[in-house]
Amino acid sequence: MTSLKQIIYNGLRISYSVYGSGSHPLMLFHGLVGSSRLDSADIQPIEARDLRLIIVDRPGYGDSDCFAMNRICDFVPMAEIVLNELGIDRINLAGASAGAPYAWAAAAAWGERVKDLFILAGVPTVYKQEILNLYSGENLELYRAIPDMSLEELQDFFTRVITGDEVTSRGHGEVIPWLEDSTRNRCHGMSNQCSLQVQDWGVDFARIRADVHLFHSPADEEVPFETAKKMAELVPGSRLSVDGKENKVPEPGEHMASIDRGISWMLARY
């Protein structure tokens, strides 16, 4: 069962989707390229579990109105309205890739309301120099450049990077739903998210009461494995599950592949 809905936040539309009708509610914060829309191949394993998965489109994604947030934590009240609308008290959270900062922020804000927090190949606190120092190559260059780029310049960048061929990469001219939703509004959502990653998220990690589970591949070519180790140290008792063997050389495409494996790893708990 899938339902597509909207809420109004300060006069602005925020869209979200609900998959499954199980007894365990889980809110997933989508990545930089992502949205609340899933295709049938992704929906089937969710509906096979005792799970109720909620995904909220951040501003500029999907059918959510396009407006710029100032900090990562600004999204938390929007997500909370969705929970209240659905009548959910206790919730588990998951953040995939660039969705991880929002999952951390919600866990800190909601305290005892959150039982488990899953961070899957999560973007770390790149606004901290000790974390940024663990990056190298093009990823490091981009993060260093972002603070000096305007929203319009970031939109130009992502518009160039995400080509029509990539958007229809599944063949037969079929547009992958969440790719289409990410590139709406001339990549406004993606651009705003990147600018927010390199600023203080407004997250007090000491307030997190959830059991924290991190899943990360040592071969992740986009988010260094060492950053996952550092993030696991922020909340006492956090558990880091290694996706594969340590000391592996980064491999192209491993980041996205690890997210898929991480989602399967997480769903196996339900």
C-alpha positions as CSV (number, residue, x, y, z in Angstrom):
1,M,0.0,0.0,0.0
2,T,1.4,3.4,-1.0
3,S,-0.1,6.8,-0.3
4,L,1.1,10.1,-1.6
5,K,0.1,13.1,0.6
6,Q,0.9,16.7,1.4
7,I,1.0,19.0,4.4
8,I,1.2,22.8,4.6
9,Y,4.1,24.3,6.5
10,N,4.0,28.1,6.9
11,G,1.9,28.3,3.7
12,L,4.2,26.0,1.7
13,R,3.5,22.5,0.4
14,I,5.6,19.6,1.7
15,S,4.9,16.3,0.0
16,Y,5.5,12.8,1.4
17,S,4.8,9.2,0.7
18,V,3.9,6.2,2.9
19,Y,4.8,2.7,1.9
20,G,3.4,-0.4,3.7
21,S,1.0,-0.6,6.6
22,G,3.0,-2.5,9.1
23,S,3.3,-1.9,12.9
24,H,6.8,-0.5,12.8
25,P,7.0,3.1,11.6
26,L,10.3,4.2,10.0
27,M,11.1,7.6,8.5
28,L,13.8,7.6,5.8
29,F,15.6,10.8,4.9
30,H,16.4,10.5,1.2
31,G,19.8,11.3,-0.3
32,L,21.1,14.3,-2.4
33,V,19.6,12.5,-5.5
34,G,16.4,11.1,-4.2
35,S,12.8,11.8,-3.3
36,S,9.7,10.1,-1.7
37,R,8.8,8.4,-4.9
38,L,10.0,4.8,-5.3
39,D,9.5,2.4,-8.1
40,S,7.8,-1.0,-7.8
41,A,11.1,-2.9,-7.4
42,D,11.9,-0.8,-4.3
43,I,8.4,-0.9,-2.9
44,Q,8.0,-4.7,-2.9
45,P,10.6,-5.6,-0.2
46,I,9.2,-2.8,2.0
47,E,5.6,-4.1,1.8
48,A,6.8,-7.6,2.5
49,R,8.0,-6.4,6.0
50,D,6.0,-5.4,9.1
51,L,6.9,-1.9,8.2
52,R,5.4,1.5,7.6
53,L,8.0,3.6,5.7
54,I,7.6,7.4,5.5
55,I,9.7,9.5,3.2
56,V,9.3,13.3,3.1
57,D,10.4,15.4,0.1
58,R,12.7,18.2,1.2
59,P,12.0,21.7,-0.2
60,G,12.7,21.8,-3.9
61,Y,12.3,18.0,-4.3
62,G,9.3,16.2,-5.8
63,D,6.1,18.1,-5.2
64,S,7.4,20.1,-2.2
65,D,7.5,23.8,-2.8
66,C,10.8,25.3,-3.7
67,F,12.4,27.5,-0.9
68,A,15.8,27.7,0.7
69,M,16.4,26.6,4.2
70,N,19.1,28.2,6.4
71,R,20.3,25.2,8.3
72,I,19.9,21.4,8.3
73,C,17.8,21.5,11.5
74,D,15.2,23.7,9.8
75,F,13.7,20.6,8.2
76,V,12.9,18.9,11.4
77,P,9.7,20.8,12.1
78,M,8.4,19.9,8.7
79,A,9.1,16.2,9.3
80,E,7.5,16.4,12.7
81,I,4.3,17.8,11.3
82,V,4.1,14.7,9.1
83,L,4.5,12.4,12.1
84,N,1.8,14.2,13.9
85,E,-0.5,14.1,10.9
86,L,0.0,10.3,10.8
87,G,-0.6,10.0,14.6
88,I,2.9,8.4,15.1
89,D,4.4,8.7,18.6
90,R,7.5,6.5,18.6
91,I,9.5,6.3,15.4
92,N,12.7,4.8,13.9
93,L,14.8,7.0,11.6
94,A,17.2,6.3,8.7
95,G,19.4,8.7,6.8
96,A,20.9,7.6,3.5
97,S,24.0,9.5,2.2
98,A,23.1,13.2,2.2
99,G,19.9,12.4,4.1
100,A,22.1,11.4,7.1
101,P,22.4,15.0,8.5
102,Y,18.6,15.3,8.6
103,A,18.3,12.0,10.4
104,W,20.9,13.1,13.0
105,A,19.0,16.4,13.4
106,A,15.6,14.7,13.9
107,A,17.1,12.2,16.4
108,A,18.6,15.0,18.5
109,A,15.4,17.1,18.4
110,W,13.0,14.2,19.2
111,G,15.0,12.5,22.0
112,E,13.1,9.6,23.5
113,R,10.6,9.6,20.7
114,V,13.3,7.9,18.5
115,K,14.1,4.2,19.2
116,D,16.7,3.4,16.5
117,L,18.7,5.6,14.2
118,F,20.2,4.1,11.0
119,I,22.9,6.0,9.1
120,L,23.6,4.4,5.7
121,A,26.8,5.6,3.9
122,G,26.0,8.9,5.6
123,V,27.5,12.3,4.8
124,P,29.4,13.4,7.9
125,T,29.9,16.8,9.6
126,V,31.9,18.2,6.7
127,Y,31.7,21.7,8.3
128,K,34.3,20.5,10.8
129,Q,37.9,20.7,9.6
130,E,39.0,17.4,11.2
131,I,36.3,15.6,9.1
132,L,37.0,17.5,5.9
133,N,40.7,16.6,6.3
134,L,39.7,12.9,5.7
135,Y,38.5,13.7,2.2
136,S,40.7,13.9,-0.9
137,G,40.6,14.5,-4.6
138,E,37.5,15.9,-6.4
139,N,35.3,15.5,-3.4
140,L,37.6,17.6,-1.2
141,E,37.9,20.2,-3.9
142,L,34.1,20.5,-4.2
143,Y,33.5,20.8,-0.5
144,R,36.1,23.5,-0.3
145,A,34.5,25.4,-3.2
146,I,30.9,25.2,-2.0
147,P,31.0,27.9,0.7
148,D,32.0,30.5,-2.0
149,M,29.3,29.4,-4.4
150,S,25.9,31.0,-4.7
151,L,22.8,29.0,-4.9
152,E,22.5,29.9,-8.6
153,E,26.1,28.7,-9.2
154,L,25.4,25.4,-7.5
155,Q,22.3,25.0,-9.6
156,D,24.4,25.6,-12.8
157,F,26.9,23.0,-11.5
158,F,24.3,20.3,-10.9
159,T,22.4,21.0,-14.1
160,R,25.6,20.3,-16.0
161,V,26.5,17.2,-14.0
162,I,23.1,15.5,-14.1
163,T,22.6,15.0,-17.8
164,G,19.6,13.7,-19.6
165,D,21.4,10.5,-20.3
166,E,21.9,9.8,-16.6
167,V,18.3,10.7,-15.7
168,T,17.1,8.0,-18.2
169,S,19.8,5.5,-17.4
170,R,17.4,2.6,-16.8
171,G,16.8,2.4,-20.5
172,H,13.7,2.5,-22.7
173,G,13.4,6.2,-22.0
174,E,12.1,5.6,-18.5
175,V,12.9,8.4,-16.1
176,I,13.9,7.1,-12.6
177,P,11.3,8.7,-10.4
178,W,13.6,10.0,-7.7
179,L,16.1,11.3,-10.3
180,E,13.3,13.3,-12.0
181,D,12.2,14.7,-8.6
182,S,15.7,15.7,-7.7
183,T,16.3,17.7,-10.8
184,R,13.1,19.7,-10.6
185,N,13.3,23.5,-10.2
186,R,16.7,23.4,-11.9
187,C,18.2,21.3,-9.1
188,H,17.2,23.8,-6.4
189,G,16.8,21.1,-3.7
190,M,20.2,19.5,-4.4
191,S,21.9,22.8,-4.5
192,N,20.5,24.1,-1.2
193,Q,21.3,20.8,0.5
194,C,25.0,21.0,-0.5
195,S,25.3,24.5,0.8
196,L,23.7,23.4,4.1
197,Q,26.1,20.4,4.5
198,V,29.1,22.7,4.9
199,Q,27.5,24.9,7.5
200,D,26.9,24.1,11.2
201,W,23.9,21.7,11.1
202,G,22.5,23.0,14.4
203,V,22.5,19.5,15.9
204,D,23.3,18.8,19.5
205,F,24.5,15.2,19.3
206,A,24.5,14.9,23.1
207,R,20.7,15.0,23.0
208,I,20.4,11.8,20.9
209,R,18.8,9.0,22.9
210,A,18.3,6.5,20.1
211,D,20.3,3.4,19.5
212,V,22.6,4.4,16.6
213,H,23.5,2.0,13.9
214,L,26.0,3.0,11.1
215,F,26.5,1.0,7.9
216,H,29.4,2.0,5.7
217,S,31.7,0.5,3.1
218,P,35.5,0.9,3.4
219,A,35.5,1.1,-0.4
220,D,33.0,4.1,-0.5
221,E,34.5,6.5,-3.1
222,E,32.4,9.5,-2.1
223,V,32.3,9.3,1.8
224,P,35.5,8.1,3.3
225,F,35.1,5.2,5.7
226,E,37.2,7.0,8.4
227,T,34.5,9.6,8.6
228,A,31.9,6.9,9.6
229,K,34.3,5.9,12.5
230,K,34.4,9.5,13.6
231,M,30.6,9.9,13.5
232,A,30.1,6.7,15.5
233,E,32.1,8.3,18.3
234,L,29.6,11.2,18.7
235,V,27.0,9.1,20.5
236,P,28.2,6.6,23.2
237,G,27.2,3.0,22.3
238,S,26.9,3.6,18.6
239,R,27.5,0.5,16.4
240,L,29.4,0.7,13.1
241,S,28.7,-2.2,10.8
242,V,31.4,-2.6,8.2
243,D,30.0,-3.2,4.7
244,G,32.7,-5.6,3.4
245,K,36.3,-5.8,4.5
246,E,38.3,-3.0,5.9
247,N,41.3,-1.4,4.1
248,K,39.7,-1.7,0.7
249,V,40.6,0.7,-2.0
250,P,37.7,3.1,-3.0
251,E,35.8,1.8,-6.0
252,P,33.7,3.8,-8.5
253,G,30.0,3.2,-7.9
254,E,30.5,1.7,-4.4
255,H,28.7,4.6,-2.6
256,M,25.4,3.9,-4.3
257,A,25.8,0.1,-4.1
258,S,26.5,0.4,-0.4
259,I,23.4,2.4,0.2
260,D,21.3,-0.3,-1.5
261,R,23.0,-3.0,0.6
262,G,22.5,-0.9,3.7
263,I,18.8,-0.6,3.0
264,S,18.5,-4.3,2.7
265,W,20.5,-4.8,5.9
266,M,18.2,-2.4,7.7
267,L,15.0,-4.0,6.3
268,A,16.1,-7.4,7.4
269,R,15.5,-6.2,11.0
270,Y,11.8,-6.0,10.4
